[in-house]
């Protein structure tokens, strides 16, 4: 059973489309599309992006290539997106597997 969304998350989704777009890009593992849309500014994945993506993942709203509970999935995501990840975001992703 999926988790219900926090009201704050719903408010964010309704009022901040860019945050949701970034979170979905994480879940679909297509962050390179975000970069290609604006190559002048290399937008990095931060902790807030991951936390929002995890909430969406837990609520099972969109299909996700990234499984936050599976080491192989997280590892593959980190390897592919290492250049886009802030250190704190990488630490958050790998925290449960240390």
N, C-alpha and C positions, 0 to 999 in steps of 0.2 A: 504494500500500500504506500502510495506517495505521501509525503509530508505536506501539510498546508503551508502556504506562503505567509511569511510574516507581513503584517500590514505595512511596515516600513519598506519592505521589498516591493510590494505592490505599488506604493507611492513612487518609489524610484523608477519602477518600470513604466509607469504612466507619465512621469514628468521628466525623465532623463533617458531618452531613446538611445543616446550614444553609449551609455553604460551597459544597457541590455545588449546592444549590438556587439560590444566588446566581449561580454560574457558568453554570448552565443558563439562568437568566433573561437573562443577558447574551447568550448565544448565540442565544436565541430572540427577542431584542430585545423583551422584555416586562418591563423593569425597573419600569415604572410599576405593575405588579401588586404588586411588592415594596413600593413606596411606599404603595399603596392599602391593603395589608394592615395597615400601621401608620403612619397619616398623622401621628401625633404626633412620631415620630422619623424624620426624613428621612435614610434610609440612603444614603450615597454610594458609588459604585463606586470602589474603590481598586485599587492595583497588584496586590495579592494576589488580588483577585477576577478581574482580567484574566489574570493568569498561570495561574491554575487553569482559567479558561475556554479559554485558548489550548492548554493541555495536552489538555483534553477535545476541543477542535476538531481538534488534530493527530492524535489517536487515532481520530477519526471515530466517536465513541461516540453522539452525538446529532446530529440535523439542525440546521444553524445558518443563521440569516438573516445573521449577521455573518461576512464573509469577511475575515480579518485581512490577507490579501495583496492585497486589491483596494481602491484608494484610494476609489472611489465608495462602496463598502459601508461602509468605516470613516468616511468623511466624513458619510454619512447617519446613521450611528449616533451620531456625536459631536453633530451638529446636533439630533437628536431627544432625546438624553439629556444635553445640556450641563448642565442644572441638577442632574443626579445625579452628574456626574463630578468627582472630585477633580482638581486641576490635574496632579498627577503621573501619574494614570491617563490623562488626555487626551494628555499628552506621550508616554507609552508607546505609545498607539495610533497616534499620528502620526509617531513617530520614524523609521520606515522610509521615509517619504514626503517627508522634508525634504532 
